[in-house]
Amino acid sequence: MNFEQLSDKVNGGRSDRNSLGLDHRWKWKNWNPSWVVLVGNSLVFFKDPKSQNPDSWKPGNSRPESSVDLRGAQLQWANDLSSKKNVFKDKENPLDNVLLYSLRRAGSVEMLDQSGDEDENRGGFKASFPRSTSYTENSERKRVKSRLKKLILRRPPLQTLQEKGLIKDQVFGCGLELLCEREKCTVPQFVKKCTEAVERRGLETDGIYRVSGNLAVIQKLRFAVNHERLDLDDPQWEDIHVITGALKLFFRELPEPLIPYGFFHDIIETVKISDYLDKVDRLKLLVISMPPPNHDTLSHMIRHLKRVMENSDSNRMTTQNIGIVFGPTLMRPENECGNMAINMVYQNQAIELLLSEYERIFGAEQTGSY
C-alpha cells in the first residue's frame, strides 16, 4: 500500500505509544496517549486533546510532540511485547528509538490488515514503505531526465565549439601521433619551444632538469599551453625550472610513453647484452623501427640532452644524472612486472647509451628535418 492509499484510509486517530530506553528495556509504565496523524511520509504525534471534542480537533490547533519518518520502515505486530491490544512496532525505523504503537481506532487496524499479508497468529505482519515508490520522487526523476535530454540535444557539436575558439585542442595528455598530425610535424611545437628556451638561458643552470620548479606555476603553464598561445619569454615563465618541469610533465602525461610500450622489453634486453658494439647496433635497429613521431621526438630530446650534458661542469648534469631523470620519464612498461628497481636501472642505462652513442644511433640529422 502506498502513501496516497494510506492517507485515504487514515487521516487521524488516537493511539498509545511507548519507546525503547537507553538500556534497551521497554518502559511499560510510560504509555502516553497521543493523537496520531499521517502527514505525507510521516506519522506525527500530537498531545491527546482531552479538553476538546476529538471530532472537531485539527492538527493546526496543537504543536506536534514528535514524528516518525515511515520511508524505508517496516511495521510488525508486537502483541508478545505488551498486554495491550493491537500493538505493533516500527521494526526498521531510521530513528534511534524503536516505537511501539497501540491503535485504538478500528479503522486503523483495518488499514494495517489490508496493507500486507498477515499470518494467522499475527506474528509475521510487515508493512513496507520503500522510498523508491514515492510518486513525487518518480515524477521529479522523470522531469530531470527530460530536461537533461533536451539540454544535450541543444548542445552544439564539438566542431562548432572548436571553430568558435571556445574549445581548443589539448596538448598535455594528447597522443603523440595525433598531436604531431594536428601540428603537421614530427616533433611537437611545445617540445621545441621548451628545449630552445633551455638552450638559450638554462644550459649552465645548476641542476637543470633535476631541480623541481614551482608546481603551481607549472600547472599554470600547462593550462596556458592547452588554452592560449604560449610565449616562454614572458616574465611569468622566467624560472627555467618551471619550463623543464612542464616539459617532463608533458612526457609523463602522454597516453603512451615516448618510447612505445612495445619496445620496452626489447630495449631492456638489449641493454643487458655484454658485447658493447652489438648492444649499440641492436639499439639502433630498435630506434629506427619506431613510428616517425616517436623516433624524431626522441632524437630531438637526446640531442638536446647531449648539449645539456656537455655543460656538466656548470650544471652538474652528467650522463648518469640525466639517465636517472629521463629513464622513467621517456620509457616505462605497460604493466609493472618483475623487479621495478632493476628495471629502473636498465631504463636509466638505456638513456645513457642513447646519449653516449647519439651519432651512431641517430646519425647526423638536421633540425630542419623535423
C-alpha positions as a printed NumPy array, in Angstrom:
array([[  0.   ,   0.   ,   0.   ],
       [  1.491,   3.402,  -0.991],
       [  1.233,   6.641,   0.959],
       [ -1.604,   8.02 ,  -1.171],
       [ -3.752,   4.964,  -0.383],
       [ -2.648,   5.093,   3.251],
       [ -3.683,   8.717,   3.706],
       [ -7.097,   7.985,   2.236],
       [ -7.721,   5.423,   4.961],
       [ -6.247,   7.221,   7.987],
       [ -6.411,  10.964,   8.488],
       [ -6.006,  10.823,  12.236],
       [ -6.793,   8.798,  15.292],
       [ -5.984,   8.119,  18.912],
       [ -3.021,   5.941,  19.789],
       [ -0.865,   4.999,  22.755],
       [  2.887,   4.932,  22.222],
       [  5.948,   3.653,  24.055],
       [  9.692,   3.846,  23.337],
       [ 12.797,   1.815,  23.968],
       [ 15.045,   3.273,  26.671],
       [ 18.795,   3.718,  26.538],
       [ 19.154,   0.399,  28.423],
       [ 17.111,  -1.294,  25.65 ],
       [ 14.273,  -2.122,  28.062],
       [ 10.673,  -1.232,  27.406],
       [  9.267,   1.423,  29.701],
       [  5.888,  -0.251,  30.134],
       [  4.6  ,   2.399,  32.541],
       [  5.318,   5.174,  30.079],
       [  2.484,   4.554,  27.62 ],
       [  1.367,   8.012,  26.526],
       [ -1.978,   8.771,  24.867],
       [ -1.472,  10.724,  21.631],
       [ -3.368,  11.884,  18.63 ],
       [ -1.588,  10.435,  15.574],
       [ -1.933,  11.934,  12.097],
       [ -0.443,  10.658,   8.838],
       [  1.228,  13.645,   7.145],
       [  2.952,  12.822,   3.893],
       [  5.593,  10.193,   4.682],
       [  5.482,  10.656,   8.458],
       [  3.391,   9.77 ,  11.462],
       [  3.028,  12.925,  13.548],
       [  2.111,  12.666,  17.234],
       [  0.116,  15.413,  18.969],
       [ -0.84 ,  15.679,  22.603],
       [ -4.15 ,  13.914,  23.215],
       [ -6.858,  16.65 ,  23.103],
       [ -8.711,  15.591,  26.252],
       [-10.228,  19.016,  26.75 ],
       [-11.873,  19.21 ,  23.357],
       [-14.112,  17.112,  21.171],
       [-11.943,  14.732,  19.122],
       [-14.247,  15.081,  16.117],
       [-13.609,  18.815,  15.96 ],
       [ -9.87 ,  18.611,  16.698],
       [ -7.451,  19.845,  13.993],
       [ -3.669,  19.456,  13.836],
       [ -3.245,  23.194,  13.291],
       [ -4.537,  23.85 ,  16.772],
       [ -1.734,  21.911,  18.509],
       [  2.043,  21.629,  18.415],
       [  3.342,  18.174,  17.422],
       [  5.245,  16.286,  20.131],
       [  7.235,  14.066,  17.756],
       [  7.144,  12.407,  14.361],
       [  8.324,   9.175,  12.756],
       [  9.58 ,   9.012,   9.16 ],
       [  7.982,   5.938,   7.557],
       [ 10.131,   5.887,   4.42 ],
       [ 12.007,   2.602,   4.37 ],
       [ 10.29 ,   1.488,   7.591],
       [  8.763,  -1.928,   8.283],
       [  5.826,  -2.386,  10.654],
       [  5.399,  -5.6  ,  12.605],
       [  2.842,  -6.835,  15.1  ],
       [  4.203,  -6.848,  18.651],
       [  1.485,  -8.482,  20.734],
       [  4.152, -10.526,  22.514],
       [  5.719,  -7.341,  23.92 ],
       [  2.61 ,  -5.913,  25.595],
       [ -0.742,  -6.949,  27.002],
       [ -2.383,  -4.043,  25.186],
       [ -4.459,  -4.78 ,  22.099],
       [ -3.417,  -4.046,  18.54 ],
       [  0.231,  -3.318,  19.378],
       [  2.725,  -3.026,  16.542],
       [  6.304,  -1.781,  16.314],
       [  8.358,   0.072,  13.78 ],
       [ 10.913,  -2.68 ,  13.128],
       [ 13.423,  -0.825,  10.913],
       [ 12.767,   2.801,  11.61 ],
       [ 15.618,   5.159,  10.703],
       [ 15.358,   6.777,  14.146],
       [ 17.466,   5.554,  17.042],
       [ 14.466,   4.632,  19.214],
       [ 12.064,   1.859,  18.232],
       [  8.491,   2.971,  18.821],
       [  5.535,   0.86 ,  19.835],
       [  2.032,   1.813,  18.86 ],
       [ -1.304,   0.667,  20.273],
       [ -4.086,   1.642,  17.885],
       [ -7.436,   2.439,  19.43 ],
       [ -9.221,   3.201,  16.236],
       [-10.734,   0.182,  14.498],
       [-10.251,   1.726,  11.089],
       [ -6.53 ,   1.944,  11.718],
       [ -6.31 ,  -1.781,  12.406],
       [ -8.27 ,  -2.489,   9.231],
       [ -5.794,  -0.364,   7.325],
       [ -2.905,  -2.428,   8.627],
       [ -4.699,  -5.659,   7.826],
       [ -5.162,  -4.609,   4.205],
       [ -1.667,  -3.239,   3.663],
       [  0.178,  -6.576,   3.763],
       [ -0.056, -10.303,   4.278],
       [ -0.789, -11.299,   7.868],
       [ -0.013, -14.62 ,   9.469],
       [ -2.787, -16.414,  11.268],
       [ -1.202, -15.587,  14.613],
       [ -0.266, -12.056,  13.536],
       [  3.369, -12.913,  14.176],
       [  4.739, -12.13 ,  10.723],
       [  2.93 ,  -8.975,   9.651],
       [  5.015,  -6.432,   7.75 ],
       [  4.073,  -3.225,   6.006],
       [  6.881,  -1.917,   3.868],
       [  7.17 ,   1.64 ,   2.56 ],
       [ 10.129,   1.81 ,   0.126],
       [ 11.468,   5.214,  -0.772],
       [ 11.7  ,   4.475,  -4.49 ],
       [  7.941,   4.012,  -4.898],
       [  7.159,   7.574,  -3.978],
       [  5.103,   9.141,  -6.744],
       [  6.709,  12.538,  -6.136],
       [ 10.256,  11.175,  -6.436],
       [  9.415,   9.308,  -9.663],
       [  7.881,  12.427, -11.167],
       [ 10.901,  14.523, -10.201],
       [ 13.271,  11.944, -11.688],
       [ 11.385,  11.93 , -14.986],
       [ 11.337,  15.727, -15.084],
       [ 15.107,  15.998, -14.521],
       [ 15.799,  13.29 , -17.104],
       [ 13.649,  15.096, -19.663],
       [ 15.403,  18.428, -19.067],
       [ 18.849,  16.849, -19.323],
       [ 17.896,  15.178, -22.592],
       [ 16.713,  18.481, -24.047],
       [ 19.926,  20.178, -22.886],
       [ 22.108,  17.53 , -24.545],
       [ 20.133,  17.734, -27.792],
       [ 20.528,  21.524, -27.883],
       [ 24.274,  21.334, -27.237],
       [ 26.324,  22.438, -30.279],
       [ 28.686,  19.862, -31.82 ],
       [ 32.348,  19.784, -30.823],
       [ 33.458,  21.013, -34.256],
       [ 31.342,  24.17 , -33.922],
       [ 32.798,  24.945, -30.482],
       [ 36.319,  24.46 , -31.836],
       [ 35.628,  26.751, -34.814],
       [ 34.394,  29.477, -32.455],
       [ 37.503,  29.048, -30.295],
       [ 35.502,  28.   , -27.227],
       [ 37.227,  24.624, -27.083],
       [ 40.824,  24.206, -28.149],
       [ 42.706,  21.018, -28.827],
       [ 44.691,  19.784, -25.857],
       [ 48.477,  19.4  , -25.85 ],
       [ 49.04 ,  17.754, -22.48 ],
       [ 47.572,  14.271, -22.38 ],
       [ 47.172,  14.065, -26.163],
       [ 48.651,  11.089, -28.003],
       [ 51.971,  11.926, -29.647],
       [ 50.959,  10.742, -33.117],
       [ 47.666,  12.658, -33.003],
       [ 49.373,  15.818, -31.737],
       [ 52.032,  15.709, -34.457],
       [ 49.412,  15.037, -37.119],
       [ 47.445,  18.061, -35.931],
       [ 50.538,  20.278, -35.935],
       [ 51.77 ,  18.798, -39.234],
       [ 55.223,  17.949, -37.858],
       [ 57.006,  15.038, -36.215],
       [ 58.182,  16.899, -33.095],
       [ 55.527,  18.747, -31.018],
       [ 55.846,  22.54 , -31.008],
       [ 55.758,  22.637, -27.212],
       [ 58.78 ,  20.324, -27.005],
       [ 60.694,  22.525, -29.439],
       [ 59.849,  25.721, -27.553],
       [ 60.922,  24.268, -24.204],
       [ 64.246,  22.891, -25.428],
       [ 65.007,  26.147, -27.261],
       [ 64.305,  28.149, -24.089],
       [ 66.581,  25.891, -22.046],
       [ 69.383,  26.149, -24.595],
       [ 69.075,  29.946, -24.647],
       [ 69.136,  30.564, -20.918],
       [ 69.451,  27.377, -18.903],
       [ 72.338,  25.199, -20.077],
       [ 74.582,  26.393, -17.272],
       [ 71.899,  26.409, -14.581],
       [ 72.835,  24.18 , -11.675],
       [ 70.685,  21.067, -11.532],
       [ 68.774,  21.813, -14.755],
       [ 66.028,  19.153, -15.199],
       [ 66.915,  17.702, -11.789],
       [ 65.689,  20.617,  -9.663],
       [ 61.893,  20.835,  -9.407],
       [ 60.08 ,  24.029, -10.364],
       [ 57.146,  25.611,  -8.551],
       [ 54.294,  23.142,  -9.067],
       [ 51.586,  25.825,  -9.059],
       [ 53.379,  27.792, -11.805],
       [ 53.969,  24.591, -13.78 ],
       [ 50.236,  23.898, -13.701],
       [ 49.593,  27.474, -14.783],
       [ 51.948,  26.958, -17.73 ],
       [ 50.218,  23.677, -18.523],
       [ 46.885,  25.491, -18.653],
       [ 48.342,  28.207, -20.889],
       [ 49.68 ,  25.617, -23.343],
       [ 46.274,  23.987, -23.623],
       [ 44.196,  27.169, -23.905],
       [ 46.203,  30.009, -25.452],
       [ 49.276,  30.912, -27.422],
       [ 52.428,  30.394, -25.456],
       [ 55.361,  32.79 , -25.172],
       [ 58.069,  31.294, -22.97 ],
       [ 59.883,  34.641, -22.96 ],
       [ 57.051,  36.086, -20.892],
       [ 58.39 ,  37.187, -17.441],
       [ 55.982,  34.85 , -15.647],
       [ 57.985,  31.909, -17.06 ],
       [ 61.382,  33.352, -16.152],
       [ 62.179,  30.441, -13.805],
       [ 63.802,  27.906, -16.139],
       [ 62.924,  25.088, -13.721],
       [ 59.231,  25.767, -14.416],
       [ 59.823,  25.169, -18.133],
       [ 61.854,  21.993, -17.579],
       [ 59.236,  20.771, -15.087],
       [ 56.456,  21.354, -17.62 ],
       [ 58.396,  19.509, -20.324],
       [ 58.873,  16.47 , -18.08 ],
       [ 55.186,  16.624, -17.163],
       [ 54.274,  16.636, -20.855],
       [ 56.145,  13.377, -21.425],
       [ 54.727,  11.775, -18.271],
       [ 51.18 ,  12.592, -19.346],
       [ 51.485,  11.023, -22.789],
       [ 48.934,   8.18 , -23.02 ],
       [ 51.803,   6.041, -24.316],
       [ 55.392,   6.977, -23.435],
       [ 57.793,   8.447, -25.975],
       [ 59.488,   5.035, -26.23 ],
       [ 56.372,   2.939, -27.015],
       [ 55.257,   0.106, -24.774],
       [ 56.052,  -2.47 , -27.457],
       [ 59.731,  -1.508, -27.402],
       [ 60.262,  -1.505, -23.641],
       [ 61.239,  -5.138, -23.037],
       [ 63.345,  -5.366, -26.222],
       [ 65.336,  -2.295, -25.177],
       [ 65.802,  -3.644, -21.644],
       [ 67.09 ,  -6.949, -23.039],
       [ 69.36 ,  -5.05 , -25.436],
       [ 70.905,  -3.066, -22.595],
       [ 71.761,  -6.349, -20.86 ],
       [ 73.948,  -7.526, -23.773],
       [ 77.581,  -7.728, -22.719],
       [ 79.106,  -7.021, -26.143],
       [ 79.094,  -3.213, -26.409],
       [ 79.126,  -2.858, -30.229],
       [ 76.416,  -5.488, -30.613],
       [ 74.368,  -3.662, -27.973],
       [ 74.641,  -0.331, -29.818],
       [ 73.743,  -1.89 , -33.193],
       [ 70.642,  -3.622, -31.796],
       [ 69.516,  -0.438, -30.055],
       [ 69.913,   1.439, -33.322],
       [ 67.685,  -1.093, -35.127],
       [ 65.027,  -0.713, -32.465],
       [ 65.098,   3.096, -32.634],
       [ 64.903,   3.096, -36.442],
       [ 61.781,   0.896, -36.317],
       [ 59.864,   3.341, -34.104],
       [ 56.994,   5.402, -35.595],
       [ 58.261,   8.719, -37.093],
       [ 56.857,  10.989, -34.314],
       [ 58.444,   8.806, -31.632],
       [ 61.751,   8.468, -33.497],
       [ 62.093,  12.166, -34.351],
       [ 60.984,  13.441, -30.937],
       [ 63.339,  11.026, -29.188],
       [ 66.178,  12.152, -31.478],
       [ 65.353,  15.794, -30.721],
       [ 65.321,  15.211, -26.963],
       [ 68.538,  13.14 , -26.884],
       [ 70.387,  15.735, -28.971],
       [ 69.143,  18.456, -26.617],
       [ 70.135,  16.474, -23.507],
       [ 73.538,  15.855, -25.046],
       [ 74.025,  19.625, -25.135],
       [ 72.95 ,  19.83 , -21.507],
       [ 75.459,  17.074, -20.668],
       [ 78.249,  18.973, -22.449],
       [ 77.814,  21.752, -19.842],
       [ 78.017,  19.374, -16.901],
       [ 80.927,  21.32 , -15.409],
       [ 78.458,  24.148, -14.722],
       [ 75.102,  22.406, -14.33 ],
       [ 76.399,  19.133, -12.831],
       [ 74.108,  17.123, -15.103],
       [ 76.313,  14.206, -16.07 ],
       [ 75.25 ,  11.346, -18.338],
       [ 74.299,   9.314, -15.287],
       [ 72.231,  12.132, -13.737],
       [ 70.354,  12.712, -16.992],
       [ 69.674,   8.985, -17.225],
       [ 68.246,   8.959, -13.705],
       [ 65.882,  11.858, -14.524],
       [ 64.75 ,  10.794, -18.002],
       [ 64.862,   6.99 , -17.761],
       [ 61.395,   6.702, -16.161],
       [ 60.154,   9.843, -17.964],
       [ 60.708,   8.669, -21.535],
       [ 60.045,   4.937, -21.117],
       [ 58.008,   2.702, -18.835],
       [ 56.388,  -0.754, -19.075],
       [ 52.704,  -1.043, -19.872],
       [ 52.265,  -3.402, -16.922],
       [ 54.616,  -3.362, -13.968],
       [ 56.166,  -6.796, -13.645],
       [ 59.318,  -8.197, -12.134],
       [ 61.623,  -6.102, -10.027],
       [ 60.816,  -2.42 , -10.556],
       [ 64.14 ,  -1.287,  -9.079],
       [ 66.125,  -3.445, -11.523],
       [ 64.   ,  -2.243, -14.465],
       [ 64.648,   1.336, -13.384],
       [ 68.414,   0.726, -13.553],
       [ 68.13 ,  -0.609, -17.109],
       [ 65.858,   2.291, -18.132],
       [ 68.497,   4.744, -16.945],
       [ 71.234,   2.808, -18.76 ],
       [ 69.217,   2.874, -21.992],
       [ 69.061,   6.699, -21.901],
       [ 72.764,   6.871, -21.054],
       [ 73.555,   4.668, -24.07 ],
       [ 71.441,   6.853, -26.369],
       [ 73.345,   9.917, -25.108],
       [ 76.794,   8.353, -25.45 ],
       [ 76.164,   6.913, -28.926],
       [ 73.87 ,   9.58 , -30.358],
       [ 75.676,   9.978, -33.702],
       [ 75.918,   6.234, -34.303],
       [ 72.267,   5.552, -33.406],
       [ 70.542,   8.587, -34.929],
       [ 73.108,   9.867, -37.437],
       [ 73.955,  13.484, -38.196],
       [ 70.379,  14.789, -38.525],
       [ 69.433,  18.388, -39.129],
       [ 66.92 ,  20.268, -37.017],
       [ 65.09 ,  21.373, -40.146],
       [ 64.144,  17.787, -40.937],
       [ 61.533,  17.91 , -38.138]])
